[in-house]
Amino acid sequence: MTCQKAQEFLERAQVSVRESVNASKVRYGPQEALGLLPGISRLIVTRGQKVEQWDLRQEKPAEEELLRRLLGPSGNLRAPTARVGTTLIVGFQEAAYREVLGL
């Protein structure tokens, strides 16, 4: 489970989390997922070892393209999703988290 791996990584790295939402209890559908993007300048999406990045200040992917990457098979926001400053990272890949967190 990637959420557990992300939590374990953050604990080991001694990174404090300001706000946490349990994805099994609170669902973010398509509109809520898109609602996370205002104020985000960089979007990083991970799936396994694959990492995709967008500079949202320079390029704005179509809504359907964003939703394909933000939502999982259930139609809800993929977990884990983390906001670090103006970066939104979806999915867990340790190297990507290290880079975003400056570790």
FENJOSUL-V786922 format. One line per field, one symbol per residue. psi: psi as a letter, one per 20 degrees, with the letter a starting at -180 (. if undefined). Layout:
# FENJOSUL-V786922
psi->???
This chain:
# FENJOSUL-V786922
psi->phggggggghghilpqpgpppohihopoaghhghiihpipippppqocippqqpnihhpnqqghgghhhhqahijrpqqqpppocjpppprpoghgggghik.
